[in-house]
Structures are given as C-alpha cells and as structure tokens.
C-alpha cells in the first residue's frame, strides 16, 4: 500500500499496483468452467496482508523487511462482484477458445495470443491480464478495484450503491445517453434546481455532483459510489468556449517522476496503469455569456495505439531527461523575446519536460506561479513546483468527436 499523492484523495491508502492472482494457463483454461477453474480456486477464500510501501522509490527485495505491516483480513467476494469476476473470466476464456478454434497450428495460435492483453481491456470490469504473451500472462485484480477493497478495510467506509447497478460499461453509456437527452441545453442553474444540487459549488465540483445525481446517487463525488469506484471510472470536466472550442487543457494526475526512471517496462509503469486501467466520463459544458450550458456526457477509453504512442512518448522523454541529467529549469519568454517576470519579482520558469507544443500528453506544474515558496519538488538537485500529467485540449476535442 502507498499513501495517496493527491491531497483530496478519498483513500487512507492506495494499492501501489494491480494485485496478481494466478497465471493464465492457456492450454488449461480453454477446457475449464469458472466454478472449478484455477482462477476462482485462488480467489474464493483469500487472506489479504497489507503492508506500507514506505519508500518514494523502488527498493530491492531486501528492503521489504523495513516496510511495516498495516493489517490483514480474510476476504470473500460479494455475490455481485463474483458475477462480474465470472463475466470477466469468461471473456478471457472464450477469447482463447475462439483462437484455438480458428487457428489450428501451435505457431498460428502463438501469433494471436498477444492480442489478449489489449483487445479485452475495454470490456474487462474488475481484472486485466499482463504481461503480453510470449511472457507468461497473469490474471490481476485492477488497481482501482483492489484499492476499494483495501479502503473498506482501513476506513470502514460504506460506499453508496446505485439502485440501477452497473454490470457492464454499456450500462454507463445507456445512462449517459439518456441523461444527455434529458438535460442537454439546460443551464447549470436549471439543473441545480431540478436535481437539488448546491449551485455555489466550484463549477467542476458541481458538474461531478450533478452527474452523480443524474445516475441516481446522493454523494457528491463519483468515487464515493461503489459501482464506479470498483471499476475505475473517473469523472473529468470539459469546459468549452461559447463557440464550442476547448477552453483549457485537462489536468489528470500527479506522478512520481523519479520513479519512472526505475521502471524497467512501460507496461508495468504507473502512467500505463492510469491510462489503461481506467475509463473516463467527460462532463461537457459550454460557457455562454453569464450562463453555463450542459452539453452532455462521453465515456472515454484510451486505446492501445494512443497509450503505446502518445503516453509512452512522454514516459520515454521524461525518463531520458532525468537519467541523462539533461533536465533543466528554463526561463519563459514573452512574444517579444523578453523574460517574463512574476509579480513577486522572480522570473517565470519551468523545467524542460515535454510540453503541449510537442506532446498530446505532457507535464506541467500545478501551481499558479513559479515563486520559490511553491517549489516543493526536487529532481536532480533542481527545485520546481509539483508537476502533473496533462492532456492537451486538442486531444480532448478529438476524443469527444471520435472516441
């Protein structure tokens, strides 16, 4: 377990990574049934032992002895989760059955097995499979799902459950379409009155709270709803200008950039898990004069091409800058070529991490000014404001139009 990096995180601890369960035994699983499968045999009665990964960087095996044990519990899955685990397992088994049916030789089948880890990602609710064949793939509980299980142990939190539960991602799509049809074109003031949501909330907080109410919940945050938290659905606001163009880039999360240099494989990285292990619901609204108009919802899932090209490019470039000591703090200039000076008298500056001009996924500081008092992050001896991962507004627009 690790301490959450986000100050407003709802969790006491988060799982550091997905929880590995057992191997995907390809020659065996095609002849198994769920109730007697090796997968369910491992999951049916589990002892969870929680320990605090009390290090900001990766440690070697001998370093684990210094990590404190936080607790343990015997865990049995609820009937609802068991049904979703069965559904996920059947997707994997049936996918492999089709490969064995359509490809007769061992060589042909082995060419198809690598498809398993990415072609099913958009449909699996609680589990995934990694790494890619020919490495031995394993079943894993998604990090988001395992974190909710752990959080229920640590915080004793009772998550709210929707009356109309979510069994598949298409259930979210149907609800999003119905709510878009019902509320599209209405102002936030009209929606606040209809749903009894506090209009004085921050705009983005209001948008998320309204979404929860539209889905039949009573909480103010999506991650307080068990149906969404377990399957790793994240709500993101998308404000538009009056002409429908993007108003701003989208802030995603705050990473441990130093840890990236210690990650040997991209598919085992924290940024890969974020993009590959979550679905996103974009809440789209437009500023028109003094009003804010609701435009609709869009569920987004990042495909393999985007992750392996755009996300990996950023991961590679950050690693290179840090590991080769080429990371620099660069003073920013205005359109005339003059250095920009903050109100405090200090120069406006930022590290030379990947920027929006060259990357769809980029790194930018999260503070409104680069004054020294905000520079609480240090990398390679360089002090900077905490850095976050962002998605460019052009990429957001493309995802809405084509995603």
N, C-alpha and C positions, 0 to 999 in steps of 0.2 A: 504494500500500500504506500501511497505518497500523499503528502499534503497538497491540497488544491492550489494551483498557481493563481487562479482568479480570486480577487478579494471578495467578490459577490457569489462565489460558488456555494451551492446549497449543501455540499457534502463535507463531512468531517474529514474523511479520507477518500481517495480515489484509487482504483486499481491502476497500477503502473502500466499494465499491458493486458491483452486478452488472456484468458485462462485456458491453457492447453488441457485437453481431455484425453484423447486417445488417437492412435493412428487411423487414417482412412485406409483400411486394408482392402485395396481394390479387388483382388481376386475373391475375397470373402464376402464383402458387403453386398455384392450383386445377388447373393443367394440367401440373404438374411431377411428377417422380419423385425420390425422395430422392437417389439416387446422382448425378444430374445437376442437382440443384437449386442455386440460388444460395446457399442456406444452407450446404450441405455444401461447396460450392466455397470458401467463406470459411473453413470450419473444418478442412478436410482437412490442410492444412500451415500451421501458424501460427508466427509469431515473437512471443514474449511478451517485452515490455520492462517491467521492474519499476522503479518509482520510488517514493520515500518521500514521501508527502503530509505533509510535516513542518510542519504547522500545525494547531492545535486548532480553528480556524475556517475557513470557506470563503474562498478567496482569488480574486482576479481573474486573468484569463488571464496577465497579465504576471508574476504571482507564481510561476508554474510553473517559471520559469527557475532559481529558487533550490532546487528540490527535487532531491536527489541521486539519481542512477541507482544502483539496487541490483544489477542484473544482467539477463541476458536468456537466453532458451533457445528453441530450435526445439522445438515440441511437436506430437506426433501422438497422437491419442486411441487408447486401447486398444480391442480388439475389443468388450469388454463395454460400455464407455462409448459406443462408436459405435452399438451396438444400442439403447441407451437413448436416445441423441440421435435416432436414426431413429424410434423409437417416439414420442417427444415431437413431433417434426416432423410425423409422420403424424396425430397428434391435432389439431394446428393445421390442417393441410391439409384433412383430412376434415371438420372442423367448418365450414370455409368452403365446402367443396363442398356440404354439406347446405343452407347458407344460399342458395347460388346455385341449388340445385335447388328449394327450397321457396318462394323469393321471386323473382319474375320481373323486377320493375322495379328500376331503379337506386335509386330513392327508398326502396323497401321494404328492399332489401339494406343500404343505409346506416344504416337504423334498427336493424338487427340486429348490425352489426359491433362496436359497443361491448361486446357480450356476450363477445367473445373473451378479453379480458384477465382476467375474473374467473371465468367458467364453467369454464375448463380448469385453473385454478390448483391445484385439489385433486388433479389427476391427473398433471400435468407433473412429471417427476423431476429433470431437470438444467437446464431452461431455463424462462423465462417470456416474456411479451410485454408491452411497455409503451412508451409510454403508451396510454391508451384512444383509440380512434377517436372523433372525426374527426382528432385528432392522429395523425401517422404512426406506427403501432406498429412496434416493432423487436423482433427476437429478441435475448434476452440470456441469457448463462450466469448461473445463480443465484450470488449472492454466496458461499454456502456451498461450492458446487462449485468456483468459481474459487479460493477460499481454500485448499482442499485441494491443488489443482494447484500453487499458489504455495508452499505449505508443504513439499511434497515436493521442491521445488527448493531452498528455503532450509535446511531442517533435515535433508534427506536421509532423512527418516523413512520407515520401511516400515510402512504401515498393515496391520493384520490383516484378512484377508478371510475371510468366513464360508464354510463348506463348502456350505451352502444359501444361495446368493446371493439378494439382493433385487432383483427386476426391476420390481415394481410395489408400490404401497402396500398392496394387498390381501394381499401376501405377509407383510407385518408383521402385519396383522390376523389372519391364519390362525395364525401362530405365537403371537401374544398370546392368542388363544382357547385354543389347545392347552395353553400353559403355565399359563394361569389354571385350566383344568380340572384339571391335574395337581397344582398347588401350592396352590390356594385352601384356606384354613383351616389351613394349616401355620404353625407359629411360625417366626420368623427363625432360632432355634436349630436347628430341624429342617432348614430349608433350607440353613443353613450347613454342617451335617454332610453333607447329601446332595450338595451342589454343591462342597464343599471351599472355602468362602469364609470369610475371616477374620471371625469374629463380633465381634471387638474394633474393627472399623472404625466410624467415625461412622455413625449409623443411615442417613442419606441416602446416604452413600458405599456402605454395604453394599447398600442397595436397588438402586443402579445396577449395582454389580459383580455381584450375583446375577442381574440381568436379562441382562447380557452373557453370563453362563454359561448361562442358560436358552436363549439363542439360539445356543449352540454356540461362543461366543468364549472367549478366555483373558485378554483385557485387563481392566482394572479400570474403564475409562471408555468410555462409548458412542462418544465422538468419536475413540477410538483404533481403531475398527472402520471400515474404508473404506466398507463398504456403507451405514452410517448417516451418516458424516461428509459424504459427497458429496451426499447428497440432503437434508441439512439437518434431520435428526431429532434432537430434543433430549429427554433424559430428565428428568422432573420428579417428585419425590416428593410424595405426597399423604397426609399422616398424618391419621387420623381419631380422634376420641374413642371411648370404649367404646360409646356409644350411636349411633355412626355419623355424628355431625355433624362438620363440619370443625374441625380443631384449630388451624389457622393460615392466614394469607394466604400467597400464593405469590410469592416473590421471583423476578423474571425476569432483568433485566439492568441494568447501569449506563449511562445515556445521557450524551451531551454535550448538556446542556440549552441552553447558549448557542447551539450550532449550530442548534438548532431555529428560532431567530428569523431565521436566514439562509436557511432552506429555503423556496423560493417555492411549491412544490406539495406537498401532503400525500403524494401517491403517489410522490414522489421522496425522501421523508424516511427517516431511519434507523429510526424506530419502525414505519413502514409495512412496511419491508423485513423487520423482525424478525417481525412477526405474519403477514405474507403469504408470506414466503419460507421458513417452517419448518413442519414437523409436529412434534407433541409426543407422547411416550408417557408417560402418567401411570402411576406405580407406586403403587398404592393399598394402604395397610396400616392396621391398627387397633390401638390400644393397649388391651389387656385385662388389668387387674391388672399383673403384672410381665412379661407377655408381649407380643410384637408379632406380630400375625396378618396374614399376607399375604391381601389381598382380590382382587387381580387387576390387569390392565392395561387401559388405554383409550387408543387413538390419537385425538388431538385435532387438528382443523384449524380455524382461525378463519375463519368465512365472511365474505363481503363486508359483510353488514349489521353484524356486530359491529365490524369494522375501521372502517367508514365512520361508524359512530355512536359507539361507546364509545371506541375508540382515538383517533379524530380529535378527539373532545371534549376529551380530555386534552391532546393536542398543541396544539389551539387555545388552551385555557385557560393552559397554560404559556407559550406564545408571548406571549399578551396580558399576562400578569403581568410578564414580563421587559421587553417592548418599551415598555410604558406606564409603567414604573418603579413599578408597584403591588405588586411583590414585597416582603414584609415578614417579619421574624422575630417570631413570636408566642409569648409565654409560655403554657405549658399550665396549665390549672386542674384541680383535683380535683372530685369530685361536690358539694362544699360551696362551690365557687367560689373556693377559695384557690389561690394559685400553688404549683405543685409544685417542691420544692427537691431537687436531686440530693444524694447522699451527700457530694460534694465541697463543697457549699455553694452551687453555682451554680444558677440557675433552669433548669428543664427547658423547652426551647423548640425550635421548628421553623419553617421557612419556610411560608408560606401557600399552598403548592402544592396541587393537587387531592388530596383525601383520600378514604378509603374511604366515608365517610358520604354522599358525593355522586357518587362515580365508581366504576365497576367496575374500571377501570384507573387506578391512582393513583400518586402519588410519595411516597416515604418514605425517610428516611435509613437507612443500612445499619449504623450503629454502635449499641452497646447503651446509650450515654449521649451526651448533648449537651455534654459538657465541652469547653472551649475547645481543648484539645490535639488533639481529634479533628476540629476544623473546618478541613479542608484544602481545601474548595471555596469559591470566592468568585464571586458573581454580583451585578452591580450594586453592588459595594462591600460586600455582605453576606456575612459568613463563616458557613459551615454545614458540617455533616458531609456526606460524599459521598451523593448521592441516587440511589435506584434506582427502577425501574418495578416495580410490584406488581400482582397480580391478586387481587381480593377472594375470600375463602373461599366466599362465596355464589355467585360466578360460577363458581368451580371446581366446586362441587357441581352447578350447573346443567349445566355442560359434561359432567360424568360421567353425569348422568341422561339428558340429551337430546342430547349431542353425537354 
